Amino acid sequence: MDGKAWIQQLVGTAELGDRRRTHRLVKLIESLMAHPVGTLPSKLSRAELKAAYRWCSADDVTHASVEQAVRRGTLSLCKETPGTILILHDSSELDYSFRRSLREQLGAIGDGRGRGYSCHSSVAVTPEGRFLGVVGQILHRPVRAPKGEGHADRRERATRNSLLWLKGTTELPADQRYVDVCDRGADTFEFLEHELLSGRRFVIRGKNNRRCYAGHHGHREVKLMEYLRRQPSRGTKALPVGHKRSRPARVATLQVSWAAVQLRCPQVRKGHHGRAPLLVWCVRLWEKRGKLERFLLVGHPIETLKQALEVAGWYEKRWVQEEWHKCLKTGCGVEALQFTDRARLEPMIMVLSVVAGWLLQVRDLARDDEASRQPATEVVPNKVVRTLCLWRHREEKPLWSVREFCLALGRLGGHQNRKSDGLPGWITLWRGYERLACMLEYQQILEETAKKKKKNVG
């Protein structure tokens, strides 16, 4: 993965009204890749910061125009990647309550008193968990439901959150290679029907013990979860659970079963969907002596233990998106942006989303035994690699690998690099990047001073 080639493929086709704006977008991402941590003034030079503000203020530079280019580039990368592609969908709140000038332009988040976005993002990953890119992002401004709102009124309200799942999949290809992976919020009859007609496969975690028919041909009415709980175990799956920092992770042994069912449409509340039952399969995973239990709804046949375990593995990859959200907020500081106008803020959110994806790719490459041997200069800007290498070894190493770069960055952030420590985590890498940014800034000052002296002498 060459860093510059990746940026060009991702956003090089952006239609922003002027080719110079597209070029500025590429340069902006390159600069942020060198200084990904902190606020914009700390990441960019004064000239770069002014150029970034001018770029954001252009009428043709919108969140939609940048997102469209990123989606097109990511789907192009997905086409080049063989095998199944997982599209992970989820929402996370972006809090800008501290920006009083934005208060009337944003939506109600949290308990309703905060202001910000419900950021619904879709990211593409491989079944092994390798991050490919962002294929969609909706910056939804939630509206508090009016008092006394009934079910019919909520269904017709265009701002309801449940519509985000539908909107987040409308631009995706109708291809069986792609699998939509969604959490419990997507378990609505409306969205399940949409997914069955989408041409893609899906894995949706169930939360509703809805009425259904057992099998795809019978009419024996049952409750979904109760029916699945009566099915015998057909195998087991090991799953590490627990937080490693607070306590050692334990390995849970999950029982696995599955069954074909017909989901009945809601009988009382009529929604924006048909009336015919939905033919799906449901995989249940549970721990015999624990509270862990999952119901996974899928649209393709599940007939063997291998197929059921594959579906369970796809759902487990949701942690990749959680890591991406953490990288976007904690590392790239998306909530620290200080724009005073929503139209200028939103394009930068999309730009930082791209940078967060790149950081996740670099970390994943360092953890991959084969990819970790790749030269760091093919992924990270040359000046960043050179500066860190000089700090670590007091000399340049052209073949310095991605893993060596991440270990050195962790060392700069306080990691001891002992075998028992493992690879550095996000927080340690952020600290390393903060110190590295100071080194890069000092190096840039030295270079500019040397140029001035040379010019004066000439």
C-alpha positions as CSV (number, residue, x, y, z in Angstrom):
1,M,0.0,0.0,0.0
2,D,1.8,3.1,-1.2
3,G,0.6,6.1,0.8
4,K,0.5,8.7,-2.0
5,A,-1.0,6.2,-4.5
6,W,-3.7,5.3,-1.9
7,I,-4.7,8.9,-1.3
8,Q,-4.8,9.5,-5.1
9,Q,-7.0,6.5,-5.6
10,L,-9.3,7.5,-2.7
11,V,-9.9,11.2,-3.3
12,G,-8.1,12.0,-6.6
13,T,-11.4,12.0,-8.5
14,A,-13.2,14.3,-6.1
15,E,-15.5,16.8,-8.0
16,L,-15.1,20.0,-6.1
17,G,-15.7,22.5,-8.9
18,D,-12.0,23.1,-9.5
19,R,-9.1,20.8,-10.0
20,R,-7.0,22.9,-7.6
21,R,-9.4,22.1,-4.8
22,T,-9.0,18.4,-5.5
23,H,-5.2,18.9,-5.4
24,R,-5.6,20.8,-2.2
25,L,-7.6,17.9,-0.7
26,V,-4.8,15.5,-1.6
27,K,-2.2,17.8,-0.1
28,L,-4.3,18.3,3.0
29,I,-4.6,14.6,3.7
30,E,-0.8,14.1,3.1
31,S,-0.1,16.8,5.7
32,L,-2.5,15.3,8.2
33,M,-0.8,11.9,7.7
34,A,2.4,13.5,8.9
35,H,0.7,15.1,11.9
36,P,-2.5,13.1,12.6
37,V,-2.8,13.8,16.3
38,G,-4.1,17.0,18.0
39,T,-6.0,20.1,16.8
40,L,-5.7,21.5,13.3
41,P,-3.5,24.4,14.3
42,S,-1.1,21.9,15.9
43,K,-1.2,19.6,12.9
44,L,-0.7,22.1,10.1
45,S,1.7,24.9,9.4
46,R,0.2,28.5,9.4
47,A,0.2,28.5,5.5
48,E,-1.4,25.0,5.4
49,L,-4.0,26.0,8.0
50,K,-5.1,29.0,6.0
51,A,-5.3,27.0,2.9
52,A,-7.4,24.4,4.7
53,Y,-9.8,27.0,5.9
54,R,-10.1,28.5,2.4
55,W,-10.7,25.1,1.0
56,C,-13.5,24.4,3.6
57,S,-15.2,27.7,2.8
58,A,-15.6,27.0,-0.9
59,D,-19.2,26.4,-1.9
60,D,-18.5,23.2,-3.9
61,V,-16.6,21.7,-1.0
62,T,-19.2,19.8,1.0
63,H,-19.4,16.7,3.1
64,A,-21.4,15.0,0.3
65,S,-18.8,15.8,-2.4
66,V,-15.9,14.6,-0.4
67,E,-17.8,11.5,0.8
68,Q,-18.8,10.6,-2.8
69,A,-15.2,10.6,-3.9
70,V,-14.1,8.6,-0.8
71,R,-16.9,6.0,-1.5
72,R,-15.9,5.7,-5.1
73,G,-12.2,5.2,-4.3
74,T,-12.9,2.7,-1.5
75,L,-15.3,0.6,-3.7
76,S,-12.6,0.7,-6.4
77,L,-10.2,-0.7,-3.8
78,C,-12.8,-3.3,-2.8
79,K,-13.0,-4.5,-6.4
80,E,-9.3,-5.1,-6.4
81,T,-9.5,-7.2,-3.2
82,P,-10.5,-10.8,-3.8
83,G,-13.1,-12.6,-1.8
84,T,-15.9,-11.4,0.6
85,I,-16.0,-7.8,1.7
86,L,-17.7,-6.9,5.0
87,I,-19.5,-3.5,5.2
88,L,-19.7,-2.6,8.9
89,H,-22.5,-0.1,9.8
90,D,-22.8,1.8,13.1
91,S,-23.4,5.2,14.6
92,S,-21.4,7.3,17.1
93,E,-22.2,10.7,18.5
94,L,-19.9,13.6,17.7
95,D,-20.3,16.2,20.5
96,Y,-19.8,19.9,19.6
97,S,-21.7,21.3,22.6
98,F,-18.8,23.6,23.5
99,R,-19.2,25.5,20.2
100,R,-21.9,28.0,21.0
101,S,-21.9,29.4,17.5
102,L,-23.0,26.0,16.2
103,R,-25.7,25.3,18.7
104,E,-28.6,26.2,16.5
105,Q,-27.1,24.4,13.5
106,L,-26.7,21.0,15.1
107,G,-28.9,18.3,16.5
108,A,-29.8,17.2,20.0
109,I,-27.6,14.4,21.3
110,G,-27.1,12.6,24.6
111,D,-29.9,13.5,27.0
112,G,-31.1,16.1,24.5
113,R,-29.2,19.0,26.0
114,G,-26.0,18.4,24.1
115,R,-25.5,19.5,20.4
116,G,-23.8,17.5,17.7
117,Y,-24.2,14.8,15.1
118,S,-25.2,11.1,15.1
119,C,-22.5,10.1,12.8
120,H,-23.6,6.9,10.9
121,S,-20.7,5.4,9.1
122,S,-20.1,2.4,6.9
123,V,-16.6,1.0,6.6
124,A,-15.3,-1.8,4.4
125,V,-13.0,-4.5,5.9
126,T,-11.9,-8.0,4.9
127,P,-13.1,-11.1,6.8
128,E,-9.6,-11.1,8.4
129,G,-10.3,-7.6,9.8
130,R,-8.1,-5.6,7.4
131,F,-9.5,-2.0,7.1
132,L,-10.1,-1.0,3.5
133,G,-11.8,2.4,3.7
134,V,-15.0,4.4,4.3
135,V,-17.9,3.7,1.9
136,G,-20.5,6.0,3.5
137,Q,-21.1,8.5,6.2
138,I,-24.2,10.3,7.3
139,L,-24.0,13.3,9.6
140,H,-27.5,13.1,11.1
141,R,-28.8,16.0,13.3
142,P,-31.2,14.2,15.7
143,V,-34.4,16.0,16.5
144,R,-36.1,15.4,19.9
145,A,-39.4,13.6,19.4
146,P,-42.4,15.8,20.1
147,K,-44.4,15.1,23.3
148,G,-47.2,12.7,22.7
149,E,-45.9,11.5,19.4
150,G,-47.6,8.2,18.5
151,H,-46.3,5.3,16.5
152,A,-47.9,6.5,13.3
153,D,-46.4,10.0,13.7
154,R,-42.9,8.6,14.5
155,R,-43.1,6.3,11.4
156,E,-43.7,9.3,9.1
157,R,-41.1,11.5,10.7
158,A,-38.2,11.9,8.2
159,T,-35.7,12.5,11.1
160,R,-36.2,9.2,12.9
161,N,-32.9,7.4,13.6
162,S,-34.0,4.1,12.2
163,L,-33.9,5.5,8.7
164,L,-30.1,5.8,8.9
165,W,-29.7,2.1,8.4
166,L,-31.7,2.3,5.1
167,K,-29.9,5.5,3.9
168,G,-26.5,4.1,4.8
169,T,-26.9,1.2,2.3
170,T,-28.5,2.9,-0.7
171,E,-25.3,3.6,-2.5
172,L,-23.7,0.2,-2.1
173,P,-23.4,-2.3,-5.0
174,A,-26.0,-5.1,-5.4
175,D,-23.3,-7.8,-5.2
176,Q,-23.3,-11.0,-3.1
177,R,-19.6,-10.4,-2.4
178,Y,-20.6,-7.6,0.0
179,V,-22.0,-8.4,3.5
180,D,-23.8,-5.7,5.5
181,V,-22.9,-6.3,9.2
182,C,-25.2,-4.4,11.6
183,D,-25.9,-4.2,15.3
184,R,-29.2,-4.5,17.2
185,G,-30.5,-1.1,16.1
186,A,-31.0,-2.5,12.6
187,D,-33.4,-5.2,13.7
188,T,-36.5,-3.7,12.1
189,F,-38.9,-5.4,9.7
190,E,-38.5,-2.5,7.3
191,F,-34.7,-2.8,7.1
192,L,-34.7,-6.6,7.0
193,E,-37.0,-6.5,4.0
194,H,-34.8,-3.9,2.4
195,E,-31.7,-6.1,2.9
196,L,-33.3,-9.2,1.4
197,L,-34.0,-7.1,-1.8
198,S,-30.6,-5.4,-1.9
199,G,-28.7,-8.1,-3.7
200,R,-26.1,-8.3,-0.9
201,R,-25.8,-10.7,2.0
202,F,-26.3,-9.4,5.6
203,V,-25.7,-10.3,9.3
204,I,-27.9,-8.4,11.7
205,R,-28.0,-9.0,15.4
206,G,-31.5,-9.6,16.6
207,K,-33.1,-7.9,19.5
208,N,-36.8,-8.5,19.0
209,N,-38.5,-11.7,20.1
210,R,-40.9,-11.3,17.2
211,R,-43.6,-13.7,16.0
212,C,-42.6,-16.0,13.2
213,Y,-43.3,-19.3,11.5
214,A,-41.0,-22.3,12.0
215,G,-39.2,-23.3,8.8
216,H,-39.6,-21.8,5.4
217,H,-42.6,-23.9,4.4
218,G,-44.7,-24.4,7.5
219,H,-47.3,-22.2,9.3
220,R,-46.6,-23.2,12.9
221,E,-46.4,-19.9,14.8
222,V,-43.6,-19.5,17.3
223,K,-41.7,-16.8,19.1
224,L,-38.3,-16.4,17.5
225,M,-36.0,-16.5,20.5
226,E,-37.9,-19.1,22.3
227,Y,-37.9,-21.3,19.2
228,L,-34.1,-20.9,18.8
229,R,-33.5,-21.7,22.4
230,R,-35.2,-25.1,21.9
231,Q,-32.8,-26.0,19.1
232,P,-30.0,-28.4,20.2
233,S,-26.4,-27.3,20.0
234,R,-24.6,-28.4,16.8
235,G,-21.1,-27.4,17.7
236,T,-19.0,-24.9,19.7
237,K,-17.0,-21.8,19.2
238,A,-14.3,-20.2,21.3
239,L,-14.6,-16.5,22.0
240,P,-12.2,-14.4,24.1
241,V,-14.1,-12.1,26.4
242,G,-13.2,-9.6,29.0
243,H,-11.0,-6.4,29.1
244,K,-7.3,-7.2,29.2
245,R,-6.4,-4.1,31.1
246,S,-8.8,-4.6,34.0
247,R,-8.6,-8.4,34.2
248,P,-7.2,-11.3,32.1
249,A,-9.4,-12.1,29.2
250,R,-11.1,-15.5,29.5
251,V,-12.1,-17.7,26.6
252,A,-15.8,-18.5,26.6
253,T,-17.0,-21.7,24.9
254,L,-20.2,-20.8,23.0
255,Q,-22.7,-23.3,21.8
256,V,-24.0,-22.9,18.2
257,S,-27.3,-23.7,16.7
258,W,-29.4,-22.4,13.8
259,A,-32.8,-22.6,12.2
260,A,-34.8,-21.3,9.2
261,V,-37.8,-19.1,10.0
262,Q,-40.4,-16.8,8.4
263,L,-40.6,-13.4,10.1
264,R,-44.1,-12.1,10.2
265,C,-44.7,-8.5,9.5
266,P,-46.0,-6.4,12.4
267,Q,-49.7,-7.0,12.8
268,V,-50.6,-3.9,14.7
269,R,-48.5,-1.1,13.4
270,K,-48.4,-0.7,9.6
271,G,-45.0,0.5,8.4
272,H,-43.2,1.3,5.1
273,H,-42.9,-2.4,4.1
274,G,-44.8,-5.2,2.6
275,R,-47.0,-7.7,4.3
276,A,-45.4,-11.0,3.1
277,P,-43.2,-13.0,5.6
278,L,-39.4,-12.7,5.3
279,L,-37.6,-15.9,4.8
280,V,-34.4,-15.8,6.8
281,W,-32.0,-18.0,8.9
282,C,-31.1,-17.3,12.5
283,V,-27.9,-18.4,14.2
284,R,-27.8,-18.5,18.0
285,L,-24.6,-18.5,20.0
286,W,-24.8,-18.9,23.8
287,E,-22.8,-19.8,26.8
288,K,-24.2,-22.6,28.9
289,R,-23.1,-21.1,32.2
290,G,-23.1,-17.5,31.5
291,K,-25.2,-14.6,30.2
292,L,-23.6,-14.3,26.8
293,E,-26.2,-14.9,24.1
294,R,-26.5,-13.6,20.5
295,F,-29.1,-14.1,17.8
296,L,-27.8,-13.3,14.2
297,L,-30.2,-12.9,11.4
298,V,-29.0,-13.7,7.9
299,G,-30.6,-14.0,4.4
300,H,-28.4,-16.7,2.9
301,P,-28.8,-20.5,3.7
302,I,-27.1,-21.8,6.9
303,E,-26.9,-25.6,6.6
304,T,-23.6,-26.5,8.2
305,L,-21.6,-25.6,11.3
306,K,-18.9,-24.1,9.1
307,Q,-21.4,-21.7,7.6
308,A,-22.8,-20.7,11.0
309,L,-19.2,-20.1,12.4
310,E,-18.4,-18.0,9.3
311,V,-21.4,-15.8,10.1
312,A,-20.4,-15.5,13.7
313,G,-16.9,-14.5,12.6
314,W,-18.2,-11.8,10.3
315,Y,-20.2,-10.2,13.2
316,E,-17.2,-10.3,15.5
317,K,-15.3,-8.0,13.1
318,R,-17.5,-5.1,14.4
319,W,-14.6,-4.3,16.7
320,V,-12.7,-2.9,13.7
321,Q,-15.3,-0.1,13.4
322,E,-15.1,0.5,17.1
323,E,-11.4,0.9,16.8
324,W,-11.9,3.3,13.9
325,H,-14.3,5.4,15.9
326,K,-11.8,5.5,18.8
327,C,-9.1,6.6,16.3
328,L,-11.3,9.3,14.8
329,K,-12.2,10.8,18.2
330,T,-9.3,10.2,20.5
331,G,-6.4,10.3,18.0
332,C,-7.5,12.6,15.2
333,G,-9.5,14.9,17.5
334,V,-12.6,15.2,15.3
335,E,-14.6,16.7,18.2
336,A,-11.9,19.3,18.8
337,L,-12.5,21.1,15.5
338,Q,-13.3,24.7,16.1
339,F,-15.2,25.8,13.1
340,T,-18.1,28.2,13.6
341,D,-20.1,27.2,10.6
342,R,-21.6,23.7,9.9
343,A,-20.9,23.9,6.2
344,R,-17.2,24.3,6.9
345,L,-17.1,21.8,9.7
346,E,-18.6,18.8,7.8
347,P,-16.0,18.4,5.0
348,M,-13.2,18.3,7.6
349,I,-15.0,15.6,9.5
350,M,-14.9,13.5,6.3
351,V,-11.2,14.3,5.8
352,L,-10.3,13.2,9.3
353,S,-12.4,10.0,8.8
354,V,-10.0,9.1,5.9
355,V,-6.9,9.9,8.1
356,A,-8.3,7.7,10.9
357,G,-8.7,4.8,8.4
358,W,-5.1,5.3,7.3
359,L,-3.9,5.1,10.9
360,L,-5.8,1.9,11.4
361,Q,-4.3,0.4,8.3
362,V,-0.8,1.3,9.5
363,R,-1.4,-0.4,12.8
364,D,-2.9,-3.5,11.2
365,L,0.1,-3.8,8.9
366,A,2.4,-3.7,11.9
367,R,0.5,-6.6,13.5
368,D,0.5,-8.7,10.3
369,D,3.5,-11.0,10.2
370,E,3.9,-10.9,6.5
371,A,2.9,-7.2,5.8
372,S,5.0,-6.0,8.7
373,R,8.1,-6.5,6.6
374,Q,6.9,-3.8,4.1
375,P,9.1,-0.7,4.0
376,A,7.6,2.0,6.2
377,T,8.2,4.7,3.5
378,E,5.6,2.9,1.3
379,V,2.9,3.7,3.9
380,V,4.1,6.6,6.0
381,P,5.4,10.0,4.6
382,N,9.2,9.9,4.1
383,K,10.0,12.8,6.3
384,V,8.1,11.2,9.2
385,V,9.9,7.8,8.8
386,R,13.3,9.6,8.4
387,T,12.9,11.7,11.5
388,L,11.7,8.8,13.7
389,C,14.5,6.5,12.4
390,L,17.2,9.1,13.2
391,W,15.8,9.5,16.7
392,R,15.7,5.7,17.2
393,H,19.0,4.6,15.5
394,R,20.9,7.9,14.9
395,E,21.1,6.9,11.2
396,E,18.8,6.4,8.2
397,K,17.6,2.9,7.3
398,P,16.0,2.8,3.9
399,L,14.4,-0.6,4.5
400,W,13.0,0.2,7.9
401,S,9.8,-1.8,8.2
402,V,6.2,-0.8,9.2
403,R,6.5,-2.9,12.4
404,E,9.8,-1.2,13.3
405,F,8.2,2.2,12.7
406,C,5.3,1.4,15.0
407,L,7.6,0.0,17.7
408,A,9.8,3.1,17.6
409,L,6.7,5.3,17.7
410,G,5.5,3.4,20.7
411,R,8.9,3.7,22.3
412,L,8.7,7.5,21.8
413,G,5.3,7.3,23.6
414,G,6.7,5.4,26.6
415,H,6.4,1.7,25.4
416,Q,9.2,-0.5,26.6
417,N,9.3,-2.7,23.5
418,R,9.7,-5.8,25.7
419,K,8.5,-9.1,24.2
420,S,6.0,-9.6,27.1
421,D,4.5,-6.1,26.4
422,G,3.2,-6.9,22.9
423,L,2.7,-4.1,20.3
424,P,1.9,-0.6,21.5
425,G,-1.8,0.4,21.8
426,W,-3.6,3.5,20.6
427,I,-2.9,5.8,23.6
428,T,0.8,5.0,23.5
429,L,1.0,5.7,19.8
430,W,-0.8,9.0,20.2
431,R,1.8,10.1,22.8
432,G,4.5,9.1,20.4
433,Y,2.9,11.1,17.5
434,E,2.6,14.1,19.8
435,R,6.4,14.1,20.5
436,L,7.2,13.2,16.9
437,A,5.2,16.3,15.8
438,C,7.5,18.5,17.8
439,M,10.5,16.9,16.2
440,L,9.1,17.4,12.7
441,E,8.2,21.1,13.5
442,Y,11.7,21.7,14.7
443,Q,13.2,20.0,11.7
444,Q,11.1,22.2,9.4
445,I,12.3,25.3,11.2
446,L,15.9,24.3,10.7
447,E,15.3,23.6,7.0
448,E,13.6,27.0,6.5
449,T,16.4,28.8,8.3
450,A,19.0,27.0,6.2
451,K,17.2,28.1,3.0
452,K,17.1,31.8,4.2
453,K,20.8,31.8,5.0
454,K,21.6,30.2,1.6
455,K,19.4,32.8,-0.2
456,N,21.0,35.7,1.7
457,V,24.5,34.4,0.9
458,G,23.6,34.0,-2.8
